[in-house]
């Protein structure tokens, strides 16, 4: 987490502000996604996608991949692992917890709270407080 904070502070010094979304997505992936992808993890995310309504919004290729991979005992391929982590991240961003952490990272980066990036509770609190704002006061989207 200190690596992300140092990279972000260097990016702010250089005037680069396009990395907000990529940094937020990487922090959400670091906190919420599992390290090892097994059959149970894939089945969990298929059920979660159906439960939160993300299944219909996923791309056809992602849905087909999830249906095909759920019969493999363990994912060993680094390429397939990274693709599945991207699909899992899309599913997580449909949940309230995923959106809260995502917006919490964006708020922390915008306000310069780099110490909050190392604390999942703090990011969730920032994100929930941002999501509870009226729509007209939300500036991040």
N, C-alpha and C positions, 0 to 999 in steps of 0.2 A: 504494500500500500504506500510505503514511503517513496517507492519508485514512481508511482503515478503522481503523487504530490510534487515531487521534484521536477518531473517532466512538465507538469502543468504550470508550475511557477516559472520555469524557463520559457514556456510558450507564451505566458502572459508578458514576460519581459520583452520578448521579441515582437509582440503585437499580434500574435496569431490567436484568433478567437473562433476559428472553424472547428476546432477539436472538441468543442463542448459535447456534441452528440456521441462521438466515438469514445471519448473518455467516460461518459456516463454509461454507455452500453458495456464497456469493458469492466467497469466497477460492478454493475449489476450482474454480469456474467461471473465475475470472481466470487461474489457473495452468494448468489442464489443457485448456480448450476452445480451439479455434482461433478466430481473429478473423474470417476470411472463410469462408463456407460455400459450397462448390462441390459438384459432382457426386461428385468423388473423396472428399471428406470425408463425405458422406452414405453412400456405399457402404462406406467404412471403418467407420463406426459401425454400419451394418447387420451387417457381418461380425463386428464386435466384440461386438455384442449377442448374436448367435448363438453365438459362441465362449464367452462367459463365462456364458451362461444367463440373460441379462437379457431376451431376446426374449419368452419366455413370460410374464414377469412385467410387461412393459410393458402399458399400457392398449391396447385395440383401436384407439382413435383414433390413438395414437402410432405403432403399427405400420403402420396404413394410411397415415398421413402420410409416414412414412419410405419406404414402398414407392412412393408417388406422386411424391415429391419427388426421388427418386434419378435421374430422367430429365431434370431441369432443369439447365442448364449452370451457373448461378450464382443464388444467392438474393439478390434485391435488396430485397424487402419487409421493413421493420423489424419488422412484426408476426410474419410467418412466421419471420424470423430469431430473434426472442426465443423463440418457441414451440419451434423446433428446438434452440436452446441449452438449453432446459429438458429436452427429451428426451435430448439428449446428456449433460447432467449426470446424469440418472437412470441412463444406461448407465455413465458413469464411476464412479458410486458403487457399482456392482456389482463393480468390479475391486478388487484388493488395493491398488493404488496410490491409487485414488480414496478408498477407505475410510481408508487410512493418512493421507492429507492431511486428510481431513475430521476424523478423530479427533485428528490433530495440532493442528489449529486449535482444537478444543474444549479440549484439554489446555492449550494455550498461553494461551487466554483465561481458563481457570479458574485457572491458576497465575500469571497476570499477566505472562506473557512476551511482551509486545507487540513486542519486537525480533525474535522468532522468526517473526512474521507476514510479514516481508519476505524470508524465506529458505525456499525450497522444500525444500532438503535437511534443514533443521532440522525443518520440519513433518513431513516423511516419517519422520524418525528418531523424533520424539515419537509419531507415530501407530503406527509399527511396534512400538515398545516398549509402547504401550498395548494393541495387539492381541495381543501375546504374553503379557499377563497372564492368569492363570487367570480363568475366567468369574465366580467368586465375588468377585474383587477389582475387577472392572470396575464403575464407578459410573455411567458415562455411557451405557451401553446395549450 
